[in-house]
Amino acid sequence: MTETYLPADRHDGADPVRPGPLGRLARVSFRRRGMVLLAWLVGLVLAIGLSASFGGEKVNGASLPGSDSEQAQTLLKERFPAQAGDRIDVVIRADNVAGSAVRSRVEALFAEMEDLPHVAEVEDPYAAAAAVSPDGRTLVARVYLDVANPNDMPVEDTERLLAATDKADGEGLEIALTGRAVQQAKAPQGGSTEMLGLIAAAVILLITFGSLVAAGLPLALAVGGLLVSSSLVGLVAAVVDVPDFAPLIGAMLGIAVGIDYALLMVTRFRELRAAGLDPELATVATLDTAGRAVVLAGGTVIVSMGGLFAMGLSIMNGTAVVTMVAVLVVMLAALTLFPALLGYLGRWIERLRLPLGRRRVARVSADGHLIPARGWLRWSRVVQRHSALAAAGGIAVLVVLAVPFLGVRFAMPDAGNDPENTSSRQGYDMLTEAFGPGSSGPLLVVADLGQAAGDTALGKLRAGLAAADGVAAVSPPRINLAGDTALITVVPTTGPQDSATVDLVRSVRDKTIPAAVEGTGIQAHVGGRTATTIDLNSSVVDRLPYLIGGVVVTSVLLLLVAFRSVVIAVTAAIMNLLSVAAAYGVLAFFLDGGWAGNLIGIDSPAPLAGYVPVIMFTLLFGLSMDYEVFLISWMRETWVRTRDNSRAILGGLAGTGRVITAAASIMMVVFAALIALDDVTMKSFGIGMVAAILVDATIVRMLLVPAVMRLLGDSNWWLPRPLERWVPRLHVEGRPDAYLSARDAEAPTPAAVGS
């Protein structure tokens, strides 16, 4: 039977409060709080156990199904299995690397490496003239591993390789290792980044609420969600390919939205308590009002992340699933764990206050509504008074910030973007100096000989490759044992990140190879790490407009249904697109190096990996919609009550200003933790997210949105008549007035509480 809350002194005809589904769930969680906490603990144990028993491994890198590079990799796996594994380059420099003394030490090092775990083959650099630099001072040896995925190379085994080189280093020899496995071994271990974000969030929450209890609730929700969602990553990896960066992004997103959602609900709970509601009724009312905004906000994030499936790449699918699971777990925690915690702590929400400056007091109006702080009221009036200037100025700033993105360079960051004190960067620099920039990213041409006429056909292919513009060197063909496949290494004159290398790959595929193998029966494919990266970047960038279009349209429809307004849905999408474009521009500015790049550890111009703007867009668009939902749901609550657009804007901006500011600050410090990492891709995510959240929470939500809504007037809430019948009434703003009218007649007069 559905329970109703009735005012003790209500007159005949007064409507009882019938909680919606979220309110009823909150009531059950509040009353059965012990069982709810036990259920979450059991769920955590089950998630850990199932992941340990059935979980899959994360992947590093990917291939594009049906691409030329994937066909080359397939041939390598089948016919050159030793060369199909991941590779580590051993770069050695000495006065004369071919001298007998140096050679004996080098050969002893290689003999030791061949006996180490996961080493499939160590190429002899002295057997290939191209492995020794023209000046005789540098050589490079390829160490092929028996694992194709660098994540499958145990860190301790990579450390053994590094230890072997350290032992041989010195006394005239300078040795460095470079490769993805080396970068993985030196990367910081998981957990530290999340902890930094949580600590920073705790400080901001304490400043915002001034109470240990109020600040602890959002942290408890975020930590609970993080523990469960992180434990589920292994199960996700057993179903889809999960890239090595996805768990970190999922954890950061889960922490950020978890704290944000709890922050919104704590604020509403404190308002209702200040208005005189008892803890249980305040909890039910909180979930029945702010909880609806949380569900809508979380839904928009999930819809946005779902756009990654449009990329057609397995690692994008894995990233989408990991982040969607993180948000789903946080939403479930907000709807069940949060009210359960309020059952224990709600009565003491203002206890354990800290002496952080002057205690601010929240004022409650005669009708039970919280009166916003005077500062936010003044700001809201200023924006509305100068709405045209505010709108024009906000748009101009966003456009200026977006301009640097026009010159962005798409490529995959490599060891050349690592810190200068790392082995991978030192090896990269030594290779580039001795053999040219293309030596760090050679192309592998894999030729299926079929019924070709042996040496003559291969000679023609090799000659054609050597004559191509942009080719520095071509190795002699290497034939497999079956004699049906040849492997040719092509060294470009430019580095892997250079646009000229992209042009070379396309030219070799479209012109050089077809002309060289015509009539020979040979089928040749261009592969290797560099070619694979080029294929992936090209595919992702080409599909980005479809992703943007799909996510925007879906989000507009979701907001249309939620707020029953065409104008709000469309303007929200436009504002979010401007916010994302500005974030892209700021990111491109930092990646260009210079003084801005040096601030975050980018000491030379770095490219932007193609999948970074894709994932950033889905994250940013979803999170921007969070703020939009918080702001507009508060505005609509006032609009429904007063039918006054100006009061709705005033109430929404003033009522959510503090919440959005605190939420944005928390999100920024959480994602800022990524900037401290050495990996340029993670730095890209970090600086892009921080810039976007700062822009969105200040210029967009606090300035542009209210200014534009003021200019549009009552048309903000317009819904065409034909849609009136078809668009459902979700009442996402809830019915706080109904709960306020149901206060116990014996409750004390609403008093001011700490804010």
C-alpha positions in Angstrom: 0.0 0.0 0.0 1.4 3.4 -0.9 2.0 5.5 2.2 1.0 9.2 2.2 2.3 12.0 4.3 -0.5 14.3 5.7 -0.2 17.6 7.5 -1.3 17.0 11.1 -3.6 20.1 10.9 -4.6 20.0 7.3 -8.1 21.2 6.5 -10.6 19.1 4.4 -9.7 19.0 0.8 -6.0 19.3 1.2 -4.0 17.0 -1.0 -1.9 14.4 0.7 1.7 13.9 -0.3 2.1 10.7 -2.3 5.8 10.1 -2.9 6.9 9.0 -6.3 9.0 5.8 -6.9 12.2 7.5 -5.8 10.6 8.8 -2.7 9.2 5.4 -1.8 12.7 3.8 -2.5 14.2 6.5 -0.2 11.7 5.6 2.6 12.5 1.9 2.4 16.3 2.6 2.3 16.0 5.0 5.3 14.0 2.6 7.4 16.0 -0.5 6.3 19.3 1.2 6.4 21.2 -1.6 8.0 20.1 -4.1 5.3 21.0 -1.6 2.6 24.5 -1.1 3.9 24.9 -4.9 4.2 23.6 -5.4 0.6 26.2 -2.9 -0.7 28.9 -4.7 1.3 27.8 -8.1 -0.1 27.7 -6.6 -3.6 31.3 -5.3 -3.2 32.5 -8.8 -2.1 30.7 -10.5 -5.0 32.1 -8.0 -7.5 35.7 -8.6 -6.3 35.2 -12.4 -6.2 33.6 -12.6 -9.7 36.3 -10.3 -11.2 39.1 -12.4 -9.7 37.5 -15.6 -11.0 36.2 -14.6 -14.4 37.7 -11.2 -15.1 39.5 -10.4 -18.3 42.7 -8.4 -19.0 43.0 -4.9 -20.2 44.3 -4.2 -23.7 46.8 -1.7 -25.0 46.3 -0.4 -28.5 43.9 -1.6 -31.0 43.4 -2.3 -34.7 40.8 -1.1 -37.1 38.7 -4.0 -38.4 39.2 -4.5 -42.1 42.0 -2.0 -42.4 45.2 -2.5 -44.3 47.2 -2.4 -41.1 45.0 -5.1 -39.5 45.6 -7.4 -42.5 49.3 -6.9 -42.2 49.2 -7.8 -38.5 47.1 -10.9 -39.2 49.8 -12.1 -41.7 52.5 -11.4 -39.2 50.8 -13.4 -36.5 50.3 -16.4 -38.9 53.6 -16.4 -40.7 56.1 -14.4 -38.6 54.9 -15.2 -35.1 58.1 -14.0 -33.4 57.8 -10.6 -35.0 54.1 -10.3 -34.2 54.7 -9.7 -30.5 55.3 -6.4 -28.8 58.7 -4.9 -29.4 61.4 -3.2 -27.2 64.2 -1.4 -28.9 67.6 -1.6 -27.3 69.6 1.5 -28.3 73.4 1.4 -27.6 75.8 4.3 -28.1 79.6 4.1 -27.9 82.6 5.6 -29.7 82.7 2.5 -31.9 79.9 0.0 -31.5 81.5 -2.4 -34.0 84.8 -2.6 -32.0 85.7 -6.0 -30.6 85.6 -4.8 -26.9 82.2 -3.2 -27.3 80.8 -6.0 -29.4 81.7 -8.7 -26.8 79.9 -6.7 -24.1 76.8 -6.1 -26.3 76.6 -9.8 -27.3 76.8 -10.8 -23.7 73.9 -8.4 -22.9 71.8 -9.9 -25.7 72.6 -13.4 -24.5 71.4 -12.5 -21.0 68.2 -11.0 -22.4 67.4 -14.0 -24.5 67.2 -16.1 -21.3 64.8 -13.7 -19.6 61.0 -14.4 -19.4 58.8 -13.4 -22.4 61.7 -12.7 -24.7 60.9 -14.5 -28.0 63.8 -13.2 -30.1 66.7 -10.7 -30.0 67.7 -9.6 -33.4 71.5 -9.5 -34.0 72.3 -5.9 -35.0 75.7 -6.9 -36.4 74.0 -9.1 -39.0 72.1 -6.1 -40.5 74.0 -3.0 -41.7 70.9 -0.8 -41.2 71.1 -1.5 -37.5 74.3 0.4 -37.1 74.3 4.2 -37.6 76.5 5.6 -40.5 78.9 7.1 -38.0 79.4 3.8 -36.3 78.5 5.2 -32.9 75.0 3.8 -32.4 73.2 0.5 -32.9 69.7 -0.6 -32.3 68.5 -4.2 -31.6 64.9 -5.3 -31.7 63.8 -7.4 -28.8 60.5 -9.2 -29.7 58.3 -10.4 -26.8 56.0 -13.3 -26.8 53.0 -11.1 -25.8 51.2 -8.9 -28.3 49.7 -6.7 -25.6 52.2 -4.6 -23.5 49.8 -5.0 -20.6 50.5 -8.7 -20.7 54.2 -8.1 -20.0 54.7 -8.4 -16.3 56.3 -5.3 -14.8 58.8 -7.4 -13.0 60.0 -9.0 -16.2 60.4 -5.6 -17.9 62.3 -4.5 -14.8 64.7 -7.5 -15.3 65.4 -6.2 -18.9 66.1 -2.7 -17.5 68.3 -4.2 -14.8 70.3 -6.1 -17.3 70.9 -2.9 -19.3 71.8 -1.0 -16.2 74.4 -3.6 -15.3 76.0 -3.3 -18.8 75.7 0.4 -18.9 78.8 2.6 -18.2 82.5 2.4 -19.1 82.0 3.8 -22.5 78.5 2.3 -23.2 75.3 4.3 -23.0 72.2 2.0 -23.2 68.5 2.8 -23.2 65.3 0.8 -23.7 62.3 2.2 -25.4 58.8 0.7 -26.1 55.3 0.5 -24.7 56.2 -2.2 -22.2 59.0 0.1 -20.8 56.6 3.0 -20.6 54.0 0.7 -18.8 56.6 -0.4 -16.3 57.6 3.1 -15.4 54.0 4.4 -15.2 52.6 5.2 -11.7 50.5 2.4 -10.3 46.7 2.8 -10.0 45.1 4.3 -6.9 47.3 7.4 -6.3 45.5 9.5 -8.8 42.0 8.6 -7.4 43.3 9.3 -3.8 44.6 12.7 -4.7 41.2 13.6 -6.2 39.3 12.4 -3.1 41.6 14.4 -0.8 41.1 17.6 -2.8 37.4 16.9 -2.9 37.2 16.5 0.9 38.9 19.9 1.4 36.4 21.6 -0.9 33.4 19.9 0.7 34.6 21.0 4.2 34.9 24.6 3.0 31.5 24.4 1.3 29.5 22.9 4.2 31.7 23.6 7.2 30.6 20.3 8.8 32.3 17.0 8.9 29.1 15.1 8.7 27.7 17.1 5.7 31.0 16.9 3.9 31.4 13.2 4.7 28.2 12.1 3.0 29.2 12.9 -0.6 32.6 11.3 0.0 31.1 8.2 1.4 28.8 7.9 -1.6 31.7 8.5 -4.0 34.0 6.0 -2.3 31.3 3.3 -2.2 30.5 3.7 -5.8 34.2 3.8 -6.7 34.9 0.5 -4.9 32.1 -1.4 -6.6 32.5 0.0 -10.1 36.3 -0.5 -10.0 35.8 -4.1 -8.9 33.5 -4.7 -11.9 36.1 -3.6 -14.5 37.5 -7.2 -14.7 34.1 -8.5 -15.6 33.6 -5.9 -18.2 37.0 -6.8 -19.7 35.9 -10.4 -20.0 33.1 -9.2 -22.4 34.6 -6.3 -24.3 38.1 -4.9 -24.9 38.9 -2.5 -22.1 41.9 -0.2 -22.9 44.4 0.5 -20.2 43.2 4.1 -19.7 39.5 3.3 -19.4 39.5 2.3 -15.7 41.2 5.5 -14.7 38.7 7.6 -16.7 35.8 5.6 -15.3 37.1 6.1 -11.7 37.6 9.8 -12.2 34.1 10.2 -13.7 32.5 8.1 -11.0 34.2 10.1 -8.2 33.2 13.4 -9.8 29.5 12.7 -10.6 29.1 10.8 -7.3 30.2 13.7 -5.3 28.2 16.1 -7.5 25.0 14.2 -7.1 25.4 13.8 -3.4 26.3 17.5 -3.1 23.0 18.4 -4.8 21.0 16.1 -2.5 22.8 17.2 0.7 22.0 20.8 -0.2 18.3 20.0 -0.8 18.2 17.9 2.4 19.6 20.7 4.5 17.1 23.1 3.0 14.2 20.8 3.9 15.5 20.3 7.4 15.9 24.0 7.8 12.2 24.3 6.7 11.2 22.1 9.6 10.8 18.6 8.1 11.9 15.6 10.2 14.8 13.5 8.9 12.7 10.8 7.3 10.3 13.1 5.5 13.3 15.3 4.5 15.0 12.2 3.0 11.9 11.1 1.1 11.4 14.7 -0.2 15.0 15.0 -1.2 15.0 11.9 -3.3 11.5 12.7 -4.7 12.8 16.1 -5.9 16.6 16.4 -6.2 16.7 12.6 -6.9 14.8 13.1 -10.1 17.4 15.6 -11.3 20.1 13.1 -10.4 18.4 10.4 -12.5 18.0 12.7 -15.4 21.6 14.0 -15.1 23.0 10.5 -14.9 20.9 9.4 -17.8 22.3 12.2 -20.0 25.9 11.2 -19.1 25.1 7.5 -20.0 23.5 8.6 -23.3 26.5 10.7 -24.0 29.0 8.0 -23.3 26.9 5.6 -25.3 27.9 7.6 -28.4 31.3 5.9 -28.3 29.7 2.8 -29.7 29.3 4.8 -33.0 33.1 4.8 -33.4 33.1 1.1 -34.4 36.3 0.4 -32.4 36.5 -2.3 -29.7 38.4 -0.1 -27.3 35.8 2.7 -27.6 33.1 0.1 -26.8 35.1 -0.9 -23.7 35.6 2.7 -22.6 31.9 3.3 -23.0 30.9 0.3 -21.0 33.4 1.0 -18.2 32.2 4.6 -17.8 28.6 3.8 -18.1 28.9 1.1 -15.4 30.7 3.7 -13.2 27.8 6.2 -13.6 25.1 3.5 -13.1 26.7 2.3 -9.9 26.9 5.9 -8.6 23.3 6.5 -9.5 22.2 3.4 -7.6 24.3 4.5 -4.6 22.6 7.9 -4.7 19.2 6.4 -4.7 19.8 3.7 -2.0 23.1 4.1 -0.1 22.6 7.9 0.3 19.2 7.7 2.0 20.5 4.8 4.1 23.3 7.0 5.4 20.9 9.8 6.1 19.1 7.3 8.3 22.1 7.2 10.5 23.5 10.8 10.1 20.6 12.9 8.8 19.7 14.2 12.3 23.2 15.3 12.9 23.9 16.8 9.4 25.2 20.1 11.0 27.3 18.4 13.7 31.1 18.5 14.0 31.4 21.9 12.4 34.8 23.3 11.7 35.9 26.9 12.6 36.3 27.9 9.0 35.7 31.6 9.1 32.3 33.2 9.9 29.4 30.8 10.1 27.0 31.6 7.3 23.3 31.2 8.1 20.7 29.9 5.7 17.4 31.9 5.8 14.0 30.3 5.2 11.1 32.2 3.9 7.6 32.2 5.3 6.5 29.6 2.8 9.3 27.3 3.7 11.7 28.0 0.8 15.4 28.6 1.3 16.4 32.2 0.6 19.6 32.2 -1.5 22.7 34.0 -0.4 22.7 37.7 -1.1 25.8 37.5 -3.3 24.2 35.1 -5.7 21.0 37.2 -5.7 23.0 40.3 -6.6 24.9 38.5 -9.4 21.6 37.1 -10.8 20.1 40.6 -11.0 23.3 42.0 -12.6 23.2 39.3 -15.4 19.5 39.9 -16.1 20.0 43.7 -16.1 22.8 43.4 -18.7 21.6 40.3 -20.5 22.5 41.4 -24.0 26.0 42.4 -23.1 26.5 39.2 -21.0 25.3 37.0 -23.9 27.5 38.7 -26.5 30.6 38.8 -24.2 30.2 35.1 -23.2 29.9 33.9 -26.8 32.9 36.0 -27.8 35.1 34.5 -25.1 34.1 31.0 -26.0 34.9 31.6 -29.7 38.3 33.1 -28.8 39.2 30.1 -26.6 38.2 27.7 -29.4 40.4 29.2 -32.1 43.7 27.3 -31.3 41.9 24.0 -32.1 42.0 25.0 -35.8 45.7 24.2 -35.8 45.7 21.0 -33.8 47.8 18.1 -35.1 46.2 14.6 -34.8 48.7 11.8 -34.1 49.5 9.4 -31.4 52.0 10.7 -28.7 55.0 8.4 -28.4 58.2 8.1 -26.4 59.4 11.4 -27.8 56.7 13.1 -25.6 57.9 11.3 -22.4 59.8 13.1 -19.7 63.5 13.6 -20.6 64.7 11.6 -17.6 63.0 8.3 -18.7 64.7 5.4 -20.5 62.0 5.4 -23.2 62.6 9.1 -24.0 66.4 8.7 -23.9 66.2 5.8 -26.3 63.9 7.7 -28.6 66.3 10.7 -28.7 69.3 8.5 -29.4 67.5 6.7 -32.2 66.4 9.9 -33.8 69.8 11.5 -33.6 71.6 8.5 -35.1 69.1 7.1 -37.7 66.7 10.0 -38.3 63.2 10.7 -37.0 61.6 7.9 -39.0 63.7 5.2 -37.2 61.4 5.4 -34.1 58.3 4.4 -36.2 59.2 2.1 -39.1 56.6 0.7 -41.5 56.3 -3.0 -41.9 55.4 -4.1 -45.4 54.1 -7.7 -45.2 53.8 -9.4 -48.6 51.8 -12.5 -49.3 53.9 -14.0 -52.2 51.3 -16.5 -53.4 52.5 -17.8 -56.7 54.9 -14.9 -57.3 58.1 -15.4 -59.2 60.4 -15.2 -56.1 63.3 -12.8 -56.0 62.3 -10.9 -59.2 58.9 -9.9 -57.9 60.3 -9.0 -54.4 63.1 -7.1 -55.9 60.6 -5.0 -57.9 58.6 -4.3 -54.8 61.7 -3.4 -52.7 62.9 -1.1 -55.5 59.5 0.6 -55.7 59.5 1.2 -52.0 63.0 2.6 -52.0 62.1 5.0 -54.8 59.1 6.4 -53.0 59.3 10.0 -51.8 59.8 10.2 -48.0 61.5 6.9 -47.6 64.9 7.0 -45.9 65.8 3.2 -46.0 64.4 -0.1 -47.0 65.6 -3.4 -45.5 66.2 -6.5 -47.6 63.2 -8.8 -47.7 63.0 -11.4 -44.9 61.3 -14.6 -46.0 59.5 -16.9 -43.6 60.3 -20.6 -43.3 57.4 -21.6 -45.5 58.7 -19.3 -48.2 55.3 -17.8 -48.9 55.6 -14.4 -47.1 58.1 -11.6 -47.0 58.7 -8.9 -44.4 60.2 -5.6 -45.5 61.0 -2.8 -43.1 60.6 0.8 -44.4 62.1 3.7 -42.5 60.4 7.1 -43.3 62.4 10.3 -43.4 59.9 11.8 -41.0 58.7 10.9 -37.5 55.6 8.9 -36.6 53.7 12.1 -35.6 54.6 14.1 -38.8 51.8 14.6 -41.3 54.3 13.7 -44.1 54.4 10.2 -42.6 50.7 10.0 -43.0 51.0 11.1 -46.6 53.7 8.5 -47.2 51.6 5.6 -45.8 48.7 6.6 -48.1 51.0 7.0 -51.1 52.6 3.6 -50.6 49.3 1.9 -50.3 47.5 3.7 -53.1 50.4 4.1 -55.6 53.7 2.5 -54.8 52.5 -1.0 -53.9 49.9 -1.4 -56.7 52.5 -0.3 -59.3 55.2 -2.5 -58.0 53.2 -5.7 -57.6 51.1 -5.4 -60.7 51.1 -8.7 -62.6 53.3 -10.5 -60.0 50.6 -12.1 -57.8 51.9 -10.4 -54.7 49.5 -8.9 -52.1 51.3 -6.5 -49.9 50.0 -4.6 -46.8 51.5 -1.8 -44.8 51.4 -2.4 -41.0 53.3 -1.8 -37.8 52.6 0.5 -34.9 52.9 3.7 -36.9 50.5 2.6 -39.7 48.0 1.2 -37.2 48.0 4.4 -35.4 47.4 6.4 -38.6 44.5 4.1 -39.5 42.9 4.5 -36.1 43.3 8.3 -36.0 41.9 8.7 -39.5 38.9 6.5 -38.7 38.1 8.2 -35.4 38.4 11.8 -36.7 36.3 10.9 -39.7 33.5 9.6 -37.5 33.6 12.4 -34.9 30.9 14.4 -36.7 28.5 11.5 -36.6 29.2 11.0 -32.9 28.5 14.6 -32.1 25.3 14.7 -34.2 24.0 11.5 -32.6 24.7 12.5 -29.0 23.4 16.1 -29.5 20.1 14.9 -31.0 19.5 12.3 -28.3 20.3 14.7 -25.5 18.0 17.3 -27.0 15.1 14.8 -27.1 15.9 13.8 -23.5 15.8 17.4 -22.3 12.7 18.0 -24.3 10.9 15.3 -22.5 12.3 16.2 -19.1 11.5 20.0 -19.2 8.7 20.1 -21.9 10.5 22.9 -23.7 11.9 23.0 -27.2 13.9 26.2 -26.6 15.6 25.0 -23.4 16.6 21.7 -25.1 18.0 23.4 -28.2 19.8 26.2 -26.3 21.3 23.7 -23.9 22.8 21.7 -26.8 24.2 24.8 -28.4 25.7 26.0 -25.1 27.3 22.6 -24.5 28.8 22.6 -28.0 30.3 26.0 -27.4 31.7 24.8 -24.1 33.3 21.7 -25.7 34.8 23.7 -28.5 36.4 26.1 -26.0 37.8 23.2 -24.1 39.3 21.8 -27.3 40.9 25.1 -28.0 42.5 25.4 -24.6 43.8 21.8 -24.9 45.4 22.5 -28.3 47.0 25.6 -26.8 48.7 23.6 -24.0 49.7 20.8 -26.4 51.6 23.3 -28.5 54.3 23.5 -25.9 55.7 26.9 -25.0 55.1 28.5 -21.6 51.6 26.9 -21.2 52.9 23.4 -22.0 55.8 23.8 -19.7 53.4 24.5 -16.8 52.0 20.9 -17.1 55.2 19.1 -18.1 54.9 19.2 -21.9 58.3 20.5 -22.9 57.8 20.2 -26.7 54.9 20.3 -29.1 52.7 17.2 -28.7 50.0 15.8 -31.0 46.5 15.1 -30.0 45.5 11.4 -30.2 42.4 11.0 -32.3 40.4 9.2 -29.6 41.0 12.0 -27.0 38.6 14.5 -28.4 36.1 11.7 -28.9 36.1 10.6 -25.3 36.4 14.2 -24.1 33.3 15.1 -26.1 31.2 12.4 -24.6 32.5 13.1 -21.1 32.1 16.9 -21.4 28.7 16.9 -23.1 27.4 14.6 -20.4 28.8 16.5 -17.5 27.7 19.8 -19.0 24.2 18.4 -19.1 24.6 17.7 -15.4 25.0 21.4 -14.7 22.2 22.2 -17.1 19.8 19.8 -15.4 20.7 21.2 -11.9 20.1 24.8 -13.0 17.0 24.3 -15.2 15.3 21.9 -12.8 15.6 24.6 -10.1 14.4 27.3 -12.5 11.4 25.1 -13.6 10.5 24.5 -10.0 10.1 28.3 -9.6 8.4 28.7 -13.0 5.8 26.1 -12.2 5.1 27.8 -8.9 5.1 31.5 -10.2 4.9 31.5 -14.0 7.4 34.3 -13.9 10.4 33.9 -16.1 12.5 36.5 -14.4 11.9 35.0 -11.0 12.6 31.5 -12.3 16.0 32.7 -13.6 16.7 34.6 -10.4 15.8 31.6 -8.2 17.6 29.1 -10.4 20.8 31.0 -10.7 20.9 32.1 -7.0 19.7 28.8 -5.7 22.2 26.6 -7.6 25.1 29.0 -7.9 26.8 27.7 -4.8 26.1 24.0 -5.6 27.4 24.3 -9.2 30.5 26.2 -8.1 31.3 23.6 -5.4 30.5 20.8 -7.8 32.7 22.3 -10.6 35.5 22.9 -8.1 35.4 19.2 -7.1 35.3 18.0 -10.7 38.2 20.2 -11.6 40.5 19.0 -8.8 39.5 15.4 -9.5 40.5 15.6 -13.2 43.4 17.8 -12.5 45.1 14.8 -10.8 45.5 13.4 -14.3 47.7 16.3 -15.3 50.4 15.1 -12.8 50.9 11.9 -14.8 53.8 11.6 -17.2 51.6 10.2 -20.0 50.7 12.9 -22.5 47.4 11.4 -23.3 46.3 11.4 -19.7 47.6 15.0 -19.4 45.4 15.8 -22.4 42.3 14.4 -20.7 43.2 16.2 -17.5 43.8 19.7 -18.9 40.8 19.4 -21.3 38.4 18.4 -18.6 39.6 21.0 -16.2 39.3 23.8 -18.9 35.9 22.6 -20.0 34.4 22.4 -16.4 35.8 25.8 -15.6 34.4 27.3 -18.7 31.0 25.5 -18.4 30.4 26.3 -14.7 31.4 30.0 -15.0 30.9 31.5 -18.5 28.2 29.1 -19.7 26.0 28.3 -16.6 26.5 31.4 -14.5 26.5 33.9 -17.3 25.5 32.8 -20.8 22.5 30.6 -20.0 20.7 33.0 -17.7 21.5 35.9 -20.0 20.0 34.1 -23.1 17.0 32.9 -21.1 16.3 36.5 -20.0 16.5 37.6 -23.7 14.1 34.9 -24.8 11.6 35.6 -22.0 8.6 33.3 -21.6 9.3 31.5 -24.9 11.9 29.5 -22.9 9.0 27.3 -21.7 7.3 27.0 -25.1 6.1 23.6 -26.3 4.3 23.4 -29.6 0.7 22.3 -29.2 1.1 19.1 -31.3 3.7 18.0 -28.9 1.6 18.7 -25.8 -0.2 15.4 -26.2 2.8 13.3 -27.0 5.5 14.5 -24.5 5.0 12.9 -21.1 4.8 14.9 -17.9 7.8 13.7 -15.9 7.7 16.5 -13.3 11.5 16.3 -13.0 11.4 19.3 -10.6 9.4 17.3 -8.1 6.8 18.8 -5.7 8.8 20.3 -2.8 5.8 22.6 -1.9 3.7 19.5 -1.2 6.2 18.2 1.4 6.6 21.6 3.0 2.8 21.8 3.4 3.0 18.3 5.1 5.2 19.5 8.0 4.2 18.3 11.4 2.1 21.0 13.0 4.0 20.4 16.2 7.3 20.9 14.6 9.1 24.1 15.8 9.1 27.2 13.6 11.7 26.8 10.8 15.0 28.2 12.1 18.1 29.2 10.4 20.8 26.6 10.2 24.4 26.6 9.2 25.0 26.8 5.5 
